[in-house]
Amino acid sequence: MENINKLITLLIAIKGYAKNIHYTVHGDAFYGKHLFADRIAGAGEDDGEVIDGYIDLLKEVCILGHGFDTLSTEEYYNNSLELFPETSNDDDQLNFANMLTLLVQTLDFIENLKGLSKGDENLIGAIAQDLQQNVGLLSLQVKD
């Protein structure tokens, strides 16, 4: 369950860092960047609270569903703080590049998960698909 807890921690870091970007973007295309950061956080208009939903499912399906206890919310949040990249108040491109790195690290982590049940694999595959889409869009955002 340690790996699932780590994945939950990574998702919390993604959401938190995306919200940092959401509140610090400025300048040209401000509104579009503001909404894009919100989309990465999983709070887009069409998708509700996607990351929160994934976290809930990971806890219920992959941890509780296998008879284990989850960590406390405080433990997840404290662990996620170690993963936050630094947020620049002056460089939106750097913030988006840092987010891209965090997403790629999360996808690499998912790729290396082993010994999962079919249900766990399906859920984590859906999470990976969503993250990969954001990687594609972020790659366009940070492209020179």
ABEGO torsion letter per residue (X at the ends): XAAAAAAAAAAAAAAAAAAAAAAABBEBGAAAAAAAAAAAAGABAAAEBAAAAAAAAAAAAAAAAAGBBBBBAAAAAAAAAAABBBBBAABAAAAAAAAAAAAAAAAAAAAABBGBBAAAAAAAAAAAAAAAAAAAAAAAAABX
